[in-house]
């Protein structure tokens, strides 16, 4: 019997240790309450790249902070990368070949899927189809997080989609605020669905411009540190009518989340 060809293309596979810490920190906050209650605590790291180190980091974080019985599967389309990751495997952590179809044995469905720096290397026209494939594989109540970050994880953005809908629910940004000149510095790390939309007339452009304006107006607060300036800028966004989510506890991490329709392509 022939084995179905994985859905997707081999990407550059660039990865660095601890690169995805910002995305994972948000996952622990937003996704893990549901994962703790999941009947089958299973997570997938989709397209982990040249080595499985970031998959191992996700496994360690989830087992330490969520549940000690969580299983994590790293899925890569390149068989050589799957083979290279095998020395990292241990009980609960495994690596397999596949793509956006998220192949798993025994009919298992993941509650959580992470795809970082994968779709960035695809055409924008391919994003919606990839999203639809992944969310169709999620367990009920599951979450798919897809996004992009820089090489050392100081600037990151992502979207979160829920099971049953190929449309994102939220959009998030997270940065090392002490190294920012302005919030729109994160524009070059937007998810593929948004990176070409940062032009006048698009919602993401309006959001980033408003954020820059709020950041500039909050300049006096840099006396109290970059984090306080970021918090003040996010509060200003809220006063302008942007429905920012969470609160200062998350904002002080250099993070902000808004509903998807705030930034969705026109």
C-alpha positions as CSV (number, residue, x, y, z in Angstrom):
1,X,0.0,0.0,0.0
2,X,1.4,3.4,-0.9
3,X,1.8,6.0,1.8
4,X,0.1,9.3,1.1
5,X,2.4,12.2,0.3
6,X,2.7,14.7,3.1
7,X,0.9,18.0,2.4
8,X,3.4,20.9,2.2
9,X,6.9,21.8,1.1
10,X,10.3,21.6,2.8
11,X,11.2,24.9,4.3
12,X,14.6,26.4,5.2
13,X,14.3,24.9,8.7
14,X,16.2,27.6,10.5
15,X,15.9,27.2,14.3
16,X,17.7,28.3,17.5
17,X,17.3,27.2,21.1
18,X,14.6,29.1,23.0
19,X,13.5,30.9,19.9
20,X,9.8,30.2,20.5
21,X,9.7,31.2,24.2
22,X,7.3,34.1,23.6
23,X,4.8,32.1,21.7
24,X,5.0,29.3,24.2
25,X,4.6,31.6,27.1
26,X,1.3,32.8,25.6
27,X,0.2,29.2,25.0
28,X,0.7,28.4,28.6
29,X,-1.6,31.3,29.5
30,X,-4.3,30.9,26.8
31,X,-4.3,27.3,25.6
32,X,-3.2,25.2,28.6
33,X,-6.4,25.6,30.7
34,X,-8.2,23.6,28.1
35,X,-5.2,21.2,27.6
36,X,-5.3,20.4,31.3
37,X,-8.8,19.1,30.9
38,X,-8.3,17.3,27.6
39,X,-9.3,13.6,27.5
40,X,-6.3,13.0,25.3
41,X,-3.5,15.5,26.2
42,X,-1.7,15.6,22.9
43,X,0.2,18.5,21.3
44,X,1.9,18.7,17.9
45,X,4.8,20.9,16.8
46,X,4.3,21.1,13.1
47,X,7.3,21.9,10.9
48,X,9.9,22.1,13.6
49,X,12.8,22.6,11.2
50,X,16.4,21.5,11.0
51,X,16.5,19.9,14.5
52,X,13.9,19.0,17.1
53,X,15.2,21.2,19.9
54,X,12.2,23.6,19.9
55,X,9.9,20.6,20.0
56,X,11.8,19.3,23.0
57,X,11.5,22.7,24.7
58,X,7.7,22.6,24.1
59,X,7.5,19.1,25.6
60,X,9.5,20.2,28.6
61,X,7.4,23.3,29.2
62,X,4.1,21.5,28.8
63,X,5.1,18.7,31.1
64,X,6.4,21.0,33.7
65,X,3.6,23.6,33.7
66,X,0.5,21.8,32.4
67,X,0.4,18.0,32.8
68,X,3.1,15.4,33.4
69,X,1.3,13.0,31.0
70,X,1.2,15.2,27.9
71,X,2.4,13.7,24.7
72,X,4.1,15.8,22.1
73,X,4.8,14.8,18.5
74,X,7.1,16.8,16.3
75,X,6.1,16.5,12.6
76,X,8.3,17.4,9.7
77,X,8.0,16.9,6.0
78,X,11.7,16.2,5.4
79,X,12.5,12.6,6.3
80,X,16.2,13.5,7.0
81,X,15.1,16.0,9.7
82,X,12.8,13.3,11.2
83,X,15.7,10.9,11.4
84,X,18.0,13.5,12.8
85,X,15.6,14.3,15.7
86,X,15.2,10.7,16.8
87,X,18.0,10.9,19.4
88,X,15.8,13.5,21.3
89,X,12.9,11.1,21.5
90,X,11.8,9.9,24.9
91,X,8.6,8.6,26.5
92,X,5.9,11.1,25.6
93,X,8.1,12.8,22.9
94,X,8.3,11.5,19.4
95,X,9.0,12.6,15.9
96,X,7.2,11.6,12.6
97,X,7.0,12.6,9.0
98,X,4.1,14.6,7.7
99,X,2.7,17.9,6.8
100,X,-0.5,20.0,7.3
101,X,-2.6,16.8,7.2
102,X,-1.1,16.1,10.7
103,X,-0.9,12.4,10.5
104,X,-1.1,10.6,13.8
105,X,-1.6,6.9,14.7
106,X,-4.7,5.3,16.2
107,X,-6.9,8.1,15.0
108,X,-5.6,10.5,17.7
109,X,-6.4,14.2,17.4
110,X,-4.2,16.9,19.0
111,X,-5.7,19.4,21.3
112,X,-2.9,21.8,20.5
113,X,-0.9,22.4,17.3
114,X,2.0,24.9,16.9
115,X,3.4,25.9,13.6
116,X,6.1,28.5,13.9
117,X,8.0,30.0,10.9
118,X,6.5,27.6,8.5
119,X,3.8,29.4,6.4
120,X,6.0,32.4,6.3
121,X,7.9,30.6,3.5
122,X,4.7,29.9,1.5
123,X,2.6,32.0,-0.8
124,X,-0.2,34.0,0.9
125,X,-2.7,32.1,-1.3
126,X,-1.8,28.9,0.4
127,X,-2.4,30.0,4.0
128,X,-6.1,29.5,4.2
129,X,-5.9,26.0,2.9
130,X,-3.2,25.1,5.3
131,X,-5.2,26.5,8.2
132,X,-8.3,24.6,7.2
133,X,-6.4,21.3,7.0
134,X,-4.9,21.7,10.5
135,X,-8.0,22.9,12.3
136,X,-9.9,19.9,10.8
137,X,-7.5,17.6,12.6
138,X,-7.9,19.3,16.1
139,X,-9.7,17.6,18.9
140,X,-13.0,19.3,20.1
141,X,-12.1,22.6,21.8
142,X,-8.5,22.4,20.4
143,X,-6.3,25.3,19.3
144,X,-3.9,25.9,16.4
145,X,-1.3,28.6,16.9
146,X,0.5,29.8,13.8
147,X,3.1,32.6,13.6
148,X,6.5,33.9,13.0
149,X,9.5,35.2,15.0
150,X,13.0,36.5,14.5
151,X,16.0,34.4,14.7
152,X,16.6,34.8,18.5
153,X,12.9,35.1,19.6
154,X,12.9,38.8,20.5
155,X,10.0,39.7,18.1
156,X,7.1,37.4,17.5
157,X,3.6,37.5,16.1
158,X,0.9,34.8,15.8
159,X,-2.7,33.9,15.3
160,X,-4.8,31.4,17.1
161,X,-7.6,29.3,15.5
162,X,-10.1,27.0,17.2
163,X,-11.3,23.6,16.1
164,X,-14.1,23.8,13.6
165,X,-13.3,27.2,12.1
166,X,-10.5,28.0,9.6
167,X,-10.7,31.7,10.6
168,X,-8.4,33.0,13.4
169,X,-9.9,34.1,16.7
170,X,-7.1,36.3,17.8
171,X,-3.9,38.0,16.7
172,X,-0.9,38.5,19.1
173,X,2.3,40.4,19.2
174,X,5.2,40.0,21.6
175,X,8.5,41.8,21.8
176,X,11.6,42.5,23.9
177,X,10.4,46.1,24.3
178,X,13.8,47.4,25.4
179,X,15.1,46.9,21.9
180,X,12.1,48.4,20.1
181,X,12.2,51.7,18.3
182,X,8.5,51.5,17.7
183,X,5.8,48.7,17.8
184,X,5.6,48.6,14.0
185,X,9.2,47.2,14.1
186,X,7.3,43.9,14.4
187,X,5.8,44.3,10.9
188,X,8.6,42.3,9.3
189,X,7.6,39.4,11.5
190,X,3.9,39.4,10.8
191,X,2.3,36.0,9.8
192,X,2.1,35.3,6.1
193,X,-1.6,36.2,6.1
194,X,-0.8,39.7,7.1
195,X,2.8,40.6,6.1
196,X,1.8,41.8,2.7
197,X,-1.2,43.7,4.0
198,X,0.7,46.3,6.0
199,X,-0.3,49.0,3.5
200,X,-2.7,51.9,3.7
201,X,-6.3,50.8,3.6
202,X,-5.7,47.6,5.5
203,X,-6.6,47.0,9.1
204,X,-3.2,45.7,10.2
205,X,-1.7,48.9,8.8
206,X,-4.2,51.0,10.8
207,X,-3.5,49.1,14.0
208,X,0.3,49.4,13.8
209,X,0.1,53.1,13.0
210,X,-2.2,53.7,16.0
211,X,0.1,51.6,18.1
212,X,3.1,53.7,17.0
213,X,1.2,56.9,17.8
214,X,0.4,55.6,21.2
215,X,4.0,54.6,21.8
216,X,5.2,58.0,20.8
217,X,2.7,59.7,23.1
218,X,3.9,57.4,26.0
219,X,7.5,58.5,25.6
220,X,7.5,60.3,29.0
221,X,6.9,56.9,30.6
222,X,10.2,55.5,29.4
223,X,11.6,57.1,32.6
224,X,9.9,54.2,34.4
225,X,11.2,51.7,31.9
226,X,10.3,50.3,28.5
227,X,7.7,47.9,30.0
228,X,5.8,50.8,31.6
229,X,5.9,52.7,28.3
230,X,4.5,49.6,26.5
231,X,1.7,49.2,29.1
232,X,0.7,52.8,28.7
233,X,0.7,52.6,24.9
234,X,-1.6,49.5,25.1
235,X,-3.9,51.3,27.5
236,X,-4.0,54.2,25.0
237,X,-5.0,51.8,22.2
238,X,-7.9,50.7,24.4
239,X,-8.9,54.3,24.9
240,X,-8.9,54.7,21.2
241,X,-11.5,51.9,20.8
242,X,-9.2,49.0,20.0
243,X,-10.6,45.9,21.9
244,X,-7.3,44.8,23.4
245,X,-7.5,41.6,25.4
246,X,-6.1,40.4,28.7
247,X,-4.6,43.1,31.0
248,X,-1.4,44.6,32.4
249,X,-0.1,41.3,33.7
250,X,0.2,40.2,30.1
251,X,1.1,43.6,28.6
252,X,4.1,44.0,30.9
253,X,5.6,41.0,29.1
254,X,5.7,43.0,25.9
255,X,2.6,41.3,24.7
256,X,-0.7,42.4,23.2
257,X,-3.6,40.4,21.8
258,X,-6.6,41.6,19.9
259,X,-9.5,39.9,18.2
260,X,-8.7,38.8,14.6
261,X,-11.2,41.2,13.0
262,X,-9.2,44.1,14.3
263,X,-6.4,43.3,11.8
264,X,-7.9,40.9,9.3
265,X,-7.3,41.6,5.6
266,X,-9.9,43.9,4.0
